[in-house]
């Protein structure tokens, strides 16, 4: 399954230097078709903050039950 309830956390967690390192070692492009960031901010502030900190290189790993990687 490509998408799960935790697919955003997996993407952000695996982007850290301890895993794939693409948070700071790659050029990242995000596409939000038919969406606006201000709507995300208002509807899901936690994910907005996680996305913002990831883009800024400040994201910290988030644990969740059953995480498949260490």
Phi and psi in radians as a Rosetta constraint file:
Dihedral C 1 N 2 CA 2 C 2 CIRCULARHARMONIC -1.259 0.35
Dihedral N 2 CA 2 C 2 N 3 CIRCULARHARMONIC -0.760 0.35
Dihedral C 2 N 3 CA 3 C 3 CIRCULARHARMONIC -1.945 0.35
Dihedral N 3 CA 3 C 3 N 4 CIRCULARHARMONIC 2.336 0.35
Dihedral C 3 N 4 CA 4 C 4 CIRCULARHARMONIC -2.326 0.35
Dihedral N 4 CA 4 C 4 N 5 CIRCULARHARMONIC -3.129 0.35
Dihedral C 4 N 5 CA 5 C 5 CIRCULARHARMONIC -1.087 0.35
Dihedral N 5 CA 5 C 5 N 6 CIRCULARHARMONIC -0.364 0.35
Dihedral C 5 N 6 CA 6 C 6 CIRCULARHARMONIC -1.969 0.35
Dihedral N 6 CA 6 C 6 N 7 CIRCULARHARMONIC 0.271 0.35
Dihedral C 6 N 7 CA 7 C 7 CIRCULARHARMONIC -1.100 0.35
Dihedral N 7 CA 7 C 7 N 8 CIRCULARHARMONIC -0.558 0.35
Dihedral C 7 N 8 CA 8 C 8 CIRCULARHARMONIC -1.172 0.35
Dihedral N 8 CA 8 C 8 N 9 CIRCULARHARMONIC -0.772 0.35
Dihedral C 8 N 9 CA 9 C 9 CIRCULARHARMONIC -1.086 0.35
Dihedral N 9 CA 9 C 9 N 10 CIRCULARHARMONIC -0.714 0.35
Dihedral C 9 N 10 CA 10 C 10 CIRCULARHARMONIC -1.075 0.35
Dihedral N 10 CA 10 C 10 N 11 CIRCULARHARMONIC -0.771 0.35
Dihedral C 10 N 11 CA 11 C 11 CIRCULARHARMONIC -1.048 0.35
Dihedral N 11 CA 11 C 11 N 12 CIRCULARHARMONIC -0.868 0.35
Dihedral C 11 N 12 CA 12 C 12 CIRCULARHARMONIC -1.188 0.35
Dihedral N 12 CA 12 C 12 N 13 CIRCULARHARMONIC -0.765 0.35
Dihedral C 12 N 13 CA 13 C 13 CIRCULARHARMONIC -1.074 0.35
Dihedral N 13 CA 13 C 13 N 14 CIRCULARHARMONIC -0.786 0.35
Dihedral C 13 N 14 CA 14 C 14 CIRCULARHARMONIC -1.256 0.35
Dihedral N 14 CA 14 C 14 N 15 CIRCULARHARMONIC -0.245 0.35
Dihedral C 14 N 15 CA 15 C 15 CIRCULARHARMONIC -1.376 0.35
Dihedral N 15 CA 15 C 15 N 16 CIRCULARHARMONIC -0.174 0.35
Dihedral C 15 N 16 CA 16 C 16 CIRCULARHARMONIC -1.257 0.35
Dihedral N 16 CA 16 C 16 N 17 CIRCULARHARMONIC 2.740 0.35
Dihedral C 16 N 17 CA 17 C 17 CIRCULARHARMONIC -1.009 0.35
Dihedral N 17 CA 17 C 17 N 18 CIRCULARHARMONIC -0.531 0.35
Dihedral C 17 N 18 CA 18 C 18 CIRCULARHARMONIC -1.169 0.35
Dihedral N 18 CA 18 C 18 N 19 CIRCULARHARMONIC -0.272 0.35
Dihedral C 18 N 19 CA 19 C 19 CIRCULARHARMONIC -2.078 0.35
Dihedral N 19 CA 19 C 19 N 20 CIRCULARHARMONIC -1.743 0.35
Dihedral C 19 N 20 CA 20 C 20 CIRCULARHARMONIC -1.628 0.35
Dihedral N 20 CA 20 C 20 N 21 CIRCULARHARMONIC -0.442 0.35
Dihedral C 20 N 21 CA 21 C 21 CIRCULARHARMONIC 1.336 0.35
Dihedral N 21 CA 21 C 21 N 22 CIRCULARHARMONIC 0.186 0.35
Dihedral C 21 N 22 CA 22 C 22 CIRCULARHARMONIC -1.284 0.35
Dihedral N 22 CA 22 C 22 N 23 CIRCULARHARMONIC -0.163 0.35
Dihedral C 22 N 23 CA 23 C 23 CIRCULARHARMONIC -1.062 0.35
Dihedral N 23 CA 23 C 23 N 24 CIRCULARHARMONIC -0.723 0.35
Dihedral C 23 N 24 CA 24 C 24 CIRCULARHARMONIC -2.019 0.35
Dihedral N 24 CA 24 C 24 N 25 CIRCULARHARMONIC -0.182 0.35
Dihedral C 24 N 25 CA 25 C 25 CIRCULARHARMONIC -1.814 0.35
Dihedral N 25 CA 25 C 25 N 26 CIRCULARHARMONIC 0.027 0.35
Dihedral C 25 N 26 CA 26 C 26 CIRCULARHARMONIC -2.320 0.35
Dihedral N 26 CA 26 C 26 N 27 CIRCULARHARMONIC 2.767 0.35
Dihedral C 26 N 27 CA 27 C 27 CIRCULARHARMONIC -1.504 0.35
Dihedral N 27 CA 27 C 27 N 28 CIRCULARHARMONIC 2.083 0.35
Dihedral C 27 N 28 CA 28 C 28 CIRCULARHARMONIC -1.880 0.35
Dihedral N 28 CA 28 C 28 N 29 CIRCULARHARMONIC 2.392 0.35
Dihedral C 28 N 29 CA 29 C 29 CIRCULARHARMONIC -2.170 0.35
Dihedral N 29 CA 29 C 29 N 30 CIRCULARHARMONIC 2.277 0.35
Dihedral C 29 N 30 CA 30 C 30 CIRCULARHARMONIC -2.011 0.35
Dihedral N 30 CA 30 C 30 N 31 CIRCULARHARMONIC 2.435 0.35
Dihedral C 30 N 31 CA 31 C 31 CIRCULARHARMONIC -2.132 0.35
Dihedral N 31 CA 31 C 31 N 32 CIRCULARHARMONIC 2.296 0.35
Dihedral C 31 N 32 CA 32 C 32 CIRCULARHARMONIC -2.186 0.35
Dihedral N 32 CA 32 C 32 N 33 CIRCULARHARMONIC 1.319 0.35
Dihedral C 32 N 33 CA 33 C 33 CIRCULARHARMONIC -1.129 0.35
Dihedral N 33 CA 33 C 33 N 34 CIRCULARHARMONIC 2.285 0.35
Dihedral C 33 N 34 CA 34 C 34 CIRCULARHARMONIC 0.995 0.35
Dihedral N 34 CA 34 C 34 N 35 CIRCULARHARMONIC 0.493 0.35
Dihedral C 34 N 35 CA 35 C 35 CIRCULARHARMONIC -2.353 0.35
Dihedral N 35 CA 35 C 35 N 36 CIRCULARHARMONIC 2.722 0.35
Dihedral C 35 N 36 CA 36 C 36 CIRCULARHARMONIC -2.202 0.35
Dihedral N 36 CA 36 C 36 N 37 CIRCULARHARMONIC 2.514 0.35
Dihedral C 36 N 37 CA 37 C 37 CIRCULARHARMONIC -1.140 0.35
Dihedral N 37 CA 37 C 37 N 38 CIRCULARHARMONIC -0.544 0.35
Dihedral C 37 N 38 CA 38 C 38 CIRCULARHARMONIC -1.165 0.35
Dihedral N 38 CA 38 C 38 N 39 CIRCULARHARMONIC -0.521 0.35
Dihedral C 38 N 39 CA 39 C 39 CIRCULARHARMONIC -1.233 0.35
Dihedral N 39 CA 39 C 39 N 40 CIRCULARHARMONIC -0.730 0.35
Dihedral C 39 N 40 CA 40 C 40 CIRCULARHARMONIC -1.058 0.35
Dihedral N 40 CA 40 C 40 N 41 CIRCULARHARMONIC -0.766 0.35
Dihedral C 40 N 41 CA 41 C 41 CIRCULARHARMONIC -1.030 0.35
Dihedral N 41 CA 41 C 41 N 42 CIRCULARHARMONIC -0.729 0.35
Dihedral C 41 N 42 CA 42 C 42 CIRCULARHARMONIC -1.329 0.35
Dihedral N 42 CA 42 C 42 N 43 CIRCULARHARMONIC -0.567 0.35
Dihedral C 42 N 43 CA 43 C 43 CIRCULARHARMONIC -1.615 0.35
Dihedral N 43 CA 43 C 43 N 44 CIRCULARHARMONIC -0.456 0.35
Dihedral C 43 N 44 CA 44 C 44 CIRCULARHARMONIC -2.632 0.35
Dihedral N 44 CA 44 C 44 N 45 CIRCULARHARMONIC 1.338 0.35
Dihedral C 44 N 45 CA 45 C 45 CIRCULARHARMONIC -1.053 0.35
Dihedral N 45 CA 45 C 45 N 46 CIRCULARHARMONIC -0.635 0.35
Dihedral C 45 N 46 CA 46 C 46 CIRCULARHARMONIC -1.077 0.35
Dihedral N 46 CA 46 C 46 N 47 CIRCULARHARMONIC -0.848 0.35
Dihedral C 46 N 47 CA 47 C 47 CIRCULARHARMONIC -1.169 0.35
Dihedral N 47 CA 47 C 47 N 48 CIRCULARHARMONIC -0.592 0.35
Dihedral C 47 N 48 CA 48 C 48 CIRCULARHARMONIC -1.076 0.35
Dihedral N 48 CA 48 C 48 N 49 CIRCULARHARMONIC -0.806 0.35
Dihedral C 48 N 49 CA 49 C 49 CIRCULARHARMONIC -1.125 0.35
Dihedral N 49 CA 49 C 49 N 50 CIRCULARHARMONIC -0.704 0.35
Dihedral C 49 N 50 CA 50 C 50 CIRCULARHARMONIC -1.103 0.35
Dihedral N 50 CA 50 C 50 N 51 CIRCULARHARMONIC -0.769 0.35
Dihedral C 50 N 51 CA 51 C 51 CIRCULARHARMONIC -1.096 0.35
Dihedral N 51 CA 51 C 51 N 52 CIRCULARHARMONIC -0.804 0.35
Dihedral C 51 N 52 CA 52 C 52 CIRCULARHARMONIC -1.045 0.35
Dihedral N 52 CA 52 C 52 N 53 CIRCULARHARMONIC -0.827 0.35
Dihedral C 52 N 53 CA 53 C 53 CIRCULARHARMONIC -1.182 0.35
Dihedral N 53 CA 53 C 53 N 54 CIRCULARHARMONIC -0.561 0.35
Dihedral C 53 N 54 CA 54 C 54 CIRCULARHARMONIC -1.126 0.35
Dihedral N 54 CA 54 C 54 N 55 CIRCULARHARMONIC -0.833 0.35
Dihedral C 54 N 55 CA 55 C 55 CIRCULARHARMONIC -1.055 0.35
Dihedral N 55 CA 55 C 55 N 56 CIRCULARHARMONIC -0.652 0.35
Dihedral C 55 N 56 CA 56 C 56 CIRCULARHARMONIC -1.418 0.35
Dihedral N 56 CA 56 C 56 N 57 CIRCULARHARMONIC -0.087 0.35
Dihedral C 56 N 57 CA 57 C 57 CIRCULARHARMONIC 1.388 0.35
Dihedral N 57 CA 57 C 57 N 58 CIRCULARHARMONIC 0.347 0.35
Dihedral C 57 N 58 CA 58 C 58 CIRCULARHARMONIC -1.932 0.35
Dihedral N 58 CA 58 C 58 N 59 CIRCULARHARMONIC 0.005 0.35
Dihedral C 58 N 59 CA 59 C 59 CIRCULARHARMONIC -1.055 0.35
Dihedral N 59 CA 59 C 59 N 60 CIRCULARHARMONIC 2.442 0.35
Dihedral C 59 N 60 CA 60 C 60 CIRCULARHARMONIC -2.011 0.35
Dihedral N 60 CA 60 C 60 N 61 CIRCULARHARMONIC 2.461 0.35
Dihedral C 60 N 61 CA 61 C 61 CIRCULARHARMONIC -0.921 0.35
Dihedral N 61 CA 61 C 61 N 62 CIRCULARHARMONIC 2.426 0.35
Dihedral C 61 N 62 CA 62 C 62 CIRCULARHARMONIC -2.002 0.35
Dihedral N 62 CA 62 C 62 N 63 CIRCULARHARMONIC 2.145 0.35
Dihedral C 62 N 63 CA 63 C 63 CIRCULARHARMONIC -1.499 0.35
Dihedral N 63 CA 63 C 63 N 64 CIRCULARHARMONIC 2.637 0.35
Dihedral C 63 N 64 CA 64 C 64 CIRCULARHARMONIC -2.605 0.35
Dihedral N 64 CA 64 C 64 N 65 CIRCULARHARMONIC 2.748 0.35
Dihedral C 64 N 65 CA 65 C 65 CIRCULARHARMONIC -1.056 0.35
Dihedral N 65 CA 65 C 65 N 66 CIRCULARHARMONIC 2.323 0.35
Dihedral C 65 N 66 CA 66 C 66 CIRCULARHARMONIC 1.391 0.35
Dihedral N 66 CA 66 C 66 N 67 CIRCULARHARMONIC 0.276 0.35
Dihedral C 66 N 67 CA 67 C 67 CIRCULARHARMONIC -0.967 0.35
Dihedral N 67 CA 67 C 67 N 68 CIRCULARHARMONIC 2.225 0.35
Dihedral C 67 N 68 CA 68 C 68 CIRCULARHARMONIC -1.483 0.35
Dihedral N 68 CA 68 C 68 N 69 CIRCULARHARMONIC 0.063 0.35
Dihedral C 68 N 69 CA 69 C 69 CIRCULARHARMONIC -2.396 0.35
Dihedral N 69 CA 69 C 69 N 70 CIRCULARHARMONIC 2.781 0.35
